[in-house]
């Protein structure tokens, strides 16, 4: 039979007592918990999400106005020698028509970052993308608020699901410059000529 050294026994007992009195810290954080089988969807500040921009808008208004007014006044004056007649007739017609029609369509994809997580769980998104093609610069920007449940398993969200969305699509270059009216045309239009 082997004899146990008293100093070793005291060391083992000391370690057991030290570990028993130490406080334990859990590795589980409820706010950051993600199951191993969970989809990788944006949920925290700094995460990326792809917004599928599909905006198709159209508006039209039509106004038709028709008014008319007729007035007739006549008088006859009889004298022994002659009858005199006088008359006045007026007619006022107005026919006005007008219509306005406007439509726009933007298609694209833009990956943006989660900038903030609101207390109710909604995510504030913001990001821009700049493209340069043949000297033409295009800048697409988006910011808005999205609910986490609207983000798909592929980590995408439709732009129609982004609340308070601000989507901008701006071009700059030779072609964009030719699409704008000249300064003298804008001046003439401003004076209504």
C-alpha positions in Angstrom: 0.0 0.0 0.0 1.3 3.4 -1.0 1.5 6.2 1.6 0.0 9.6 0.7 2.2 12.5 1.4 0.5 15.0 3.8 1.8 18.1 1.9 0.2 16.8 -1.3 -3.0 16.1 0.4 -3.1 19.6 1.9 -2.4 21.1 -1.6 -5.2 19.1 -3.2 -7.6 20.1 -0.4 -6.6 23.8 -0.8 -7.2 23.7 -4.5 -10.6 22.2 -4.0 -11.6 24.8 -1.4 -10.3 27.6 -3.7 -12.3 26.5 -6.7 -15.4 26.0 -4.5 -15.2 29.6 -3.2 -14.5 31.2 -6.6 -17.5 32.7 -8.3 -18.5 31.2 -11.6 -19.2 33.3 -14.7 -21.5 31.9 -17.4 -20.3 31.9 -21.0 -24.0 32.1 -22.1 -25.1 35.7 -23.0 -28.8 35.8 -23.6 -28.6 39.0 -25.7 -26.0 37.5 -28.1 -27.2 33.9 -28.2 -27.5 32.4 -31.7 -28.3 28.8 -32.2 -25.8 26.8 -34.2 -28.5 26.0 -36.8 -29.7 29.6 -37.0 -29.6 31.5 -40.2 -26.9 34.2 -40.5 -29.2 37.2 -40.7 -28.3 40.7 -39.7 -29.2 41.4 -36.1 -26.5 43.6 -34.6 -24.8 46.9 -35.2 -22.2 46.4 -37.9 -23.9 43.5 -39.6 -24.5 43.7 -43.3 -27.8 43.2 -45.1 -28.5 43.3 -48.9 -31.5 45.5 -49.9 -33.2 44.5 -53.1 -34.4 47.9 -54.5 -37.5 47.5 -56.5 -39.4 50.7 -56.7 -42.0 51.2 -59.3 -44.2 54.3 -58.9 -46.7 56.1 -61.1 -49.1 58.9 -60.6 -51.6 60.6 -62.8 -54.2 63.3 -62.4 -56.9 64.5 -64.8 -59.1 67.5 -64.6 -62.0 68.5 -66.9 -63.9 71.7 -66.5 -66.9 72.8 -68.6 -68.9 75.9 -67.8 -71.5 77.8 -69.8 -73.6 80.8 -69.3 -76.2 82.3 -71.6 -78.1 85.5 -71.0 -80.7 87.1 -73.3 -82.4 90.5 -72.8 -84.8 92.0 -75.2 -87.1 95.0 -75.2 -89.8 96.3 -77.5 -90.9 99.9 -77.7 -94.2 100.6 -79.4 -95.1 104.0 -80.7 -98.0 104.9 -83.0 -95.6 105.4 -85.9 -93.2 102.6 -85.4 -92.3 99.6 -83.3 -88.7 99.5 -82.1 -87.0 96.4 -80.8 -83.7 96.1 -79.0 -82.0 93.1 -77.7 -78.9 92.0 -76.0 -77.6 88.5 -75.9 -74.4 87.2 -74.3 -72.9 83.8 -74.2 -69.9 82.7 -72.1 -68.5 79.2 -72.6 -65.4 77.7 -71.0 -63.9 74.3 -71.6 -60.7 73.4 -69.9 -58.8 70.2 -69.7 -55.5 69.2 -68.1 -53.6 66.1 -67.1 -50.4 65.2 -65.4 -48.7 61.8 -65.5 -45.4 60.8 -63.9 -43.8 57.4 -63.4 -40.4 56.2 -62.2 -38.7 52.8 -61.8 -35.5 51.9 -59.9 -34.1 48.4 -59.8 -30.9 47.5 -58.0 -29.2 45.7 -55.1 -27.3 47.5 -52.4 -25.5 46.0 -49.3 -25.8 48.3 -46.3 -24.8 48.2 -42.7 -26.9 48.1 -39.5 -26.1 51.4 -37.9 -28.3 51.1 -34.8 -30.6 48.6 -33.1 -33.7 50.3 -31.6 -35.2 49.3 -28.3 -38.1 47.6 -30.0 -35.7 45.5 -32.1 -35.9 47.4 -35.4 -32.7 48.0 -37.2 -31.6 51.3 -38.7 -29.8 50.7 -42.0 -27.6 53.0 -44.1 -25.1 52.8 -46.9 -24.0 54.0 -50.3 -22.5 52.6 -53.4 -20.6 54.5 -56.1 -20.2 53.2 -59.6 -18.1 54.7 -62.4 -18.7 53.5 -65.9 -17.1 55.2 -68.9 -16.6 58.4 -67.1 -20.2 58.4 -65.7 -20.5 58.3 -61.9 -23.6 56.9 -60.3 -24.2 57.0 -56.6 -26.9 54.9 -54.9 -27.8 55.6 -51.3 -30.3 54.1 -48.9 -31.2 54.7 -45.3 -34.2 53.5 -43.4 -35.6 51.2 -40.7 -36.4 47.5 -41.0 -37.9 44.8 -38.8 -35.7 41.8 -38.3 -38.5 39.4 -39.3 -38.6 41.1 -42.7 -35.0 40.0 -43.4 -35.1 36.7 -45.4 -33.0 33.6 -44.7 -30.7 34.8 -47.5 -30.0 38.0 -45.5 -31.9 40.2 -48.0 -34.8 42.6 -47.6 -37.1 44.2 -50.2 -36.9 48.0 -50.3 -40.7 48.0 -50.0 -40.2 46.6 -46.5 -37.9 49.4 -45.4 -39.8 52.0 -43.3 -38.9 55.7 -43.5 -36.8 54.8 -46.6 -34.7 57.4 -48.3 -33.4 56.1 -51.6 -31.3 58.3 -53.8 -29.9 57.5 -57.3 -27.8 60.3 -58.6 -25.7 60.4 -61.8 -22.9 62.7 -62.8 -21.0 62.9 -66.1 -21.3 63.9 -69.7 -24.6 62.0 -70.3 -26.2 63.3 -67.1 -25.1 66.9 -68.0 -26.8 66.6 -71.4 -30.0 65.5 -69.7 -30.3 68.7 -67.8 -31.8 71.8 -69.4 -29.4 74.6 -70.1 -29.3 77.7 -67.9 -30.9 80.0 -70.4 -33.8 77.5 -70.9 -34.3 77.4 -67.1 -34.3 81.2 -67.1 -36.9 81.5 -69.9 -39.1 78.8 -68.2 -38.8 80.7 -64.9 -40.2 83.8 -66.5 -42.9 81.8 -68.1 -42.0 82.6 -71.7 
